[in-house]
Amino acid sequence: MADKEATVYIIDLGKSLAEKNGDRDESDLDWSMRYVWDKISTTVAASRKTWTVGVIGLRTNETDNPQERAGLEGYENISVLQGIGPMSMTALRELQGKVQPSGTSEGDAISAIVTGITMIEEFTKKLKYKRKIILVTDAKGPMDGDSLEDVSEKLNDSNIELVVM
């Protein structure tokens, strides 16, 4: 049987990503999304129900995540764009329409990682999965490093690989 995978992409949608840098004709968001679309398209093409994907928007205009709904503070401007599950072409097209630069610079990357950890843990439970969070950011947003050690420990305890791009 093929390995099960649960990957959460955290995509920084802050207004700074609408800028064009590096002598490119496309925005920083469009440029960075090439990698994400390639990875997600590979998952779709493989057509394996055991390869699951979730997507979180960081520095979004809205707030839509489980922590904020539970009344926790510090999770503003973080939105779950797609819960973890198998990815289809239809879902991919819908997701592409949601990935647009926002008008804000607010939103904490560490809190977005916590949201990703929670999504993965709730989906995979204690089952054997390859767990990964990929954070795509220009690192221009504010970050609260107070809980960094706890988050690092949680990533290790949950066997979640964190990739920051």
N, C-alpha and C positions, 0 to 999 in steps of 0.2 A: 504494500500500500504506500502511496506517496506521502511524503511528510506534510503535516498540516502547518500552515503559516498564517499568522495574524500580523498585519502591518498597518500602522497608523501613520499617515502623512500629516504633519502639522505645517500648514502653509501660511507664511506671513503675508497678509494682504494689506499691510499698512500703506498709508499714502506715499511714503518714500519709495515704494516699489513701482510707482507709476513713472518715476524718473528714468531717463536713458543715460547710462554711463558706459564707459569703456569704448567710446566711439561706435556704439551699436545703434541700429535703426529701430530697435524694439525696446520696450520697457524692461526694467530689471525683472519684473514679475514674469513677463512672457519668456524672457531668456531663461530664468530659473525653472519655469514650468516645463521646459523641454525635457528635462531629466525626469520629472514626475510623470508626465504623460507617457514617456517611453516605458517607465517601470510599470505603470498601471496598465498600459496597452499590452505589455508582455503577459501580465496576469490574465487579462481578458482573453488574449489569444490562446493561452494554455487551456482555458476553459475547465479549470479544476475547481470544484466546489470547496475543496479544502484549502485553497489559497484565498484568504479573505483580506479585504482592504477597508479601512476607515479613513475619513478625512476630516481634519479640524482646521478651521480658519482662525488665525491669530491676528489681532488688531483689526477686527471687523467692526463695521458700524453698529451691528446688533450684538446681542448677547443671547446665546442659546446653548447651554450645556447643563449637565446634571448637577454640578456643584452649585451653580448659581440658582437653579430651581430649588435646591435644598436650602437656600438661604445663606450659603457661605460667601464671605467677602473675598475679593481679590481675583474673581473669575470673570470680570467684566470684559467686554470686547473679545470674547472667545466664543466661537460658534461651531457646533458639530455640523458639518456640511453633509456628511454621510456616515451613518453608523457602520460598525464592522459587519461585513458579510461578503458573499461572493459578488464580484463586479461583472456587470453585463455591459454591452455596448450602449443600451438605453441609459443606464445609470451613469456611464462615462460621459455621454452627451449632456445629460442634466447637470452633472458636476462641472463641466467646462463652462456652462453658463453662469455658475455661481462664483467662479474664480475671477474676481475683478478687484482692482485696488480700491480700498475704502477711502474715506475722508478723514481718518483718524490715525494718530500715532500711539494711542492708548492700547494696552493689552500686555500682559505679562507672559513671557515665553515659558517660565518655570511653571506657572499655573496651567498653561496649555499642555505641558509635559505631564503634569499630574492628571489632567483630564484624559490624556492618551493612555496613561498607566491604568486608570480606572476602567476605561473602555476595554482594554485588552484583558484585564483580570476578570471582568464580568463576562466577557465572551468566551474565554478559554478555560475558565475555572481552574482546576488543577490538572487538566488534561495535557498531554504532550504536544506542544506547539513550538514552532520557531517564532519567537516574539520580537518585533522590531518597531521602533519609532524613528521616523525620519523627519527632522526639523529643517525646513527650508526658510532661511531668513537673511535679511541684510544686517541684522543685529543693531538696528537703529532705534529700537523701541526700548522703553524702560524695563528693567528686570529686577525683581525682588529676590536677592540672593540669601535671605535669612534662612530659608528651609532647604538650601541646596544640598547639605549633607544628608538630610532625611530623604530627599528625592533620590539622591545617588544610591543610598542604601536600599530604597524600595526597588529601584531598577535592578540592582544586583540580586536582591531576594526573589524577585519575580522573574529573573532570567530574561530581562528585556534588553536588547541591544539598542543603544541610542546613537544615531548618526546625525551630525549637525552639518548642514551645508550652507 
